Amino acid sequence: MGRDLAQGSEVYVGDADKQTNNAKEKTFRTAGFAAFLLLGFTLWQSFLSTGNVYGWPSLLNLLRNEGVYSQKCDNRSICAERTVAFNLVFTVGSATNISGAVLCGVLVDSCGPRGGILTGLVLIMIGSLLMGFSDVESEFAWPLAYAFYGLGGMCVHLSSTSAIQALSVFIKLTTEKLSKGLVISMLVCVFSISALLFQGLMLVASHPLVTSQMISGSCDPFSVAHYH
């Protein structure tokens, strides 16, 4: 009788352990799916915000078409003074993007990846609003706006790198399908591809069915010029 009780206890304990393991496995699967969603969202927001400061050639064509710094040239579309002014805009933005890594690193350490990403996105939105509503003859609005782009993009990139490292480890534990190196390389790749954002915007703006009024009336926070 004692042996039967012992065997019954072992069966009960075994069933309980099996149910616990099944519950853990289900939880891990659900968490792994959520981690993949967060990974996809992180890559998407990186595409929209991190490296677009280096898509300057396409943005330059848009700004020229909209008459930015046109007051520097007398009845000409291109002159030395206007070229120097545009070069200053890109220099300020790219320099801020590189040197701002120190400030963004301190921000990530103190506020965490979430705070760093939110701060970066707010800076980019401020830069977009400056570009969207500044007068085309303004001397300082355009370099300042591009500086916001550069600093905000670096904050989002560093914060995303920190967040995505934790996600990659968790995904590896739950699915055993992605390695940390692969996930980091995806983020770096998206940073480079994001330079094409302004190229896509230029193609949209040059479409015959797209008018200046349609673009100026859109709610896109990444609009880059003010259309009159």
C-alpha positions in Angstrom: 0.0 0.0 0.0 2.8 2.4 0.9 4.5 1.5 -2.5 1.2 2.4 -4.3 1.0 5.7 -2.5 4.6 6.5 -3.4 4.0 5.7 -7.1 0.8 7.8 -7.1 2.7 10.7 -5.6 5.4 10.4 -8.3 2.8 10.3 -11.0 1.1 13.4 -9.6 4.4 15.3 -9.3 5.3 14.3 -12.8 2.0 15.6 -14.2 2.4 18.8 -12.3 6.0 19.3 -13.6 4.7 18.5 -17.1 2.0 21.1 -16.9 4.4 23.7 -15.5 6.8 23.0 -18.4 4.0 23.3 -20.9 3.0 26.6 -19.4 6.5 27.9 -19.5 7.0 26.8 -23.1 3.7 28.6 -24.1 4.8 31.7 -22.2 8.2 31.7 -23.9 6.6 31.3 -27.4 4.3 34.3 -26.7 7.2 36.4 -25.4 9.4 35.4 -28.4 6.7 36.5 -30.8 6.5 39.9 -28.9 10.2 40.2 -29.1 10.1 39.7 -32.9 7.5 42.4 -33.1 9.6 44.8 -31.1 12.6 43.9 -33.3 10.6 44.7 -36.4 9.4 48.0 -34.9 12.9 49.0 -33.9 14.3 48.3 -37.4 11.4 50.3 -38.9 11.9 53.4 -36.7 15.6 53.2 -37.3 15.0 53.3 -41.1 12.8 56.4 -40.6 15.2 58.3 -38.3 18.8 57.2 -37.9 20.9 57.7 -41.0 18.7 59.9 -43.1 21.0 62.9 -42.4 23.3 61.2 -45.0 20.7 61.3 -47.7 21.7 64.9 -48.3 22.0 64.9 -52.1 18.3 64.1 -52.5 17.3 66.6 -49.9 19.5 69.2 -51.5 17.6 68.9 -54.8 14.3 69.4 -52.9 15.6 72.4 -51.1 16.9 73.9 -54.4 13.6 73.4 -56.1 11.8 75.1 -53.2 14.0 78.2 -53.5 15.9 77.8 -50.2 18.8 80.4 -50.1 17.7 81.6 -53.5 18.2 85.2 -52.3 21.9 84.6 -52.4 21.9 84.3 -56.2 20.8 87.1 -58.6 18.5 85.5 -61.3 20.5 82.3 -61.1 19.6 78.9 -59.6 23.2 78.1 -58.6 25.9 80.3 -57.4 28.9 80.1 -55.1 27.2 81.8 -52.1 24.3 79.4 -52.2 26.5 76.4 -52.6 28.5 77.5 -49.5 25.3 77.9 -47.5 24.0 74.4 -48.4 27.4 72.9 -47.6 27.2 74.5 -44.2 23.8 72.8 -43.6 25.2 69.4 -44.3 28.4 70.0 -42.4 26.5 71.0 -39.3 24.1 68.0 -39.5 26.8 65.4 -40.2 29.2 66.8 -37.5 26.4 66.8 -35.0 25.5 63.3 -35.9 29.0 62.1 -35.2 30.0 64.2 -32.2 26.6 63.8 -30.6 27.3 60.2 -29.9 28.9 61.2 -26.6 25.9 63.1 -25.4 23.5 60.4 -26.6 25.6 57.7 -24.9 25.3 59.6 -21.6 21.6 59.9 -22.2 21.2 56.2 -22.8 23.2 55.4 -19.7 21.1 57.7 -17.5 17.6 57.3 -19.0 17.8 53.9 -20.7 17.0 52.9 -24.3 13.4 54.0 -24.1 14.2 57.5 -23.0 17.0 57.8 -25.6 14.7 56.7 -28.4 11.9 59.1 -27.4 14.4 62.0 -27.0 15.8 61.3 -30.4 12.4 61.1 -32.1 11.4 64.4 -30.5 14.6 66.1 -31.8 13.9 64.8 -35.3 10.3 66.1 -35.1 11.6 69.5 -34.0 14.0 69.5 -37.0 11.1 68.5 -39.3 8.9 71.3 -38.1 11.8 73.8 -38.5 12.3 72.6 -42.1 8.5 72.6 -42.7 7.7 76.1 -41.5 10.9 78.1 -41.8 11.2 80.8 -44.4 13.2 79.9 -47.4 15.4 82.9 -46.9 16.2 82.1 -43.3 20.0 81.9 -42.6 20.0 79.8 -39.4 16.9 77.7 -39.5 18.2 75.2 -42.0 21.5 74.4 -40.3 19.7 74.2 -36.9 17.1 71.9 -38.3 19.7 69.6 -39.8 21.6 69.6 -36.5 18.4 68.3 -34.8 18.2 65.6 -37.5 21.8 64.6 -36.8 21.6 64.5 -33.0 18.2 62.9 -32.9 19.3 60.2 -35.4 22.3 59.3 -33.4 20.3 59.1 -30.1 17.8 56.8 -31.8 20.6 54.7 -33.3 22.5 54.2 -30.0 19.4 53.6 -28.0 18.2 51.1 -30.6 21.5 49.3 -30.5 21.3 49.0 -26.7 17.7 47.8 -26.8 18.2 45.4 -29.7 21.1 43.6 -28.0 18.7 42.6 -25.2 16.1 41.6 -27.7 18.5 39.5 -29.6 19.6 37.6 -26.5 16.0 36.9 -25.6 15.1 35.8 -29.1 18.0 33.5 -29.1 16.9 31.9 -25.9 13.3 31.5 -27.0 13.6 30.5 -30.6 17.2 29.7 -31.3 16.9 31.2 -34.7 18.7 34.6 -34.6 22.1 35.3 -33.2 23.2 38.6 -31.6 25.6 39.3 -34.4 22.9 38.9 -37.1 20.5 41.3 -35.3 23.2 44.0 -34.8 24.2 43.7 -38.5 20.5 44.2 -39.5 20.5 47.4 -37.4 23.6 48.7 -39.1 22.3 47.8 -42.5 19.0 49.7 -41.8 21.1 52.7 -40.6 22.8 52.8 -44.0 19.6 52.2 -46.0 17.8 55.1 -44.2 19.9 57.5 -46.2 17.5 56.6 -49.0 14.5 58.2 -47.2 14.9 61.6 -48.8 15.4 59.9 -52.2 12.0 58.3 -51.8 10.5 61.6 -50.7 12.0 63.3 -53.8 10.5 60.7 -56.1 7.1 61.3 -54.5 7.4 65.0 -54.7 8.4 64.8 -58.4 5.3 62.7 -59.3 2.9 64.6 -61.6 -0.1 63.7 -59.4 1.5 65.1 -56.3 1.1 68.8 -55.8 2.8 71.2 -53.4 -0.6 71.7 -51.7 -1.0 68.0 -51.1 2.4 67.7 -49.5 2.0 70.8 -47.3 -1.3 69.5 -46.1 0.0 66.1 -45.1 0.5 65.1 -41.5 3.9 63.5 -42.1 6.3 64.6 -39.4 9.2 64.0 -41.7 8.2 66.6 -44.2 11.2 68.6 -45.3 10.2 71.8 -46.9 7.5 74.5 -46.6 5.4 74.8 -49.7 3.8 78.1 -50.5 
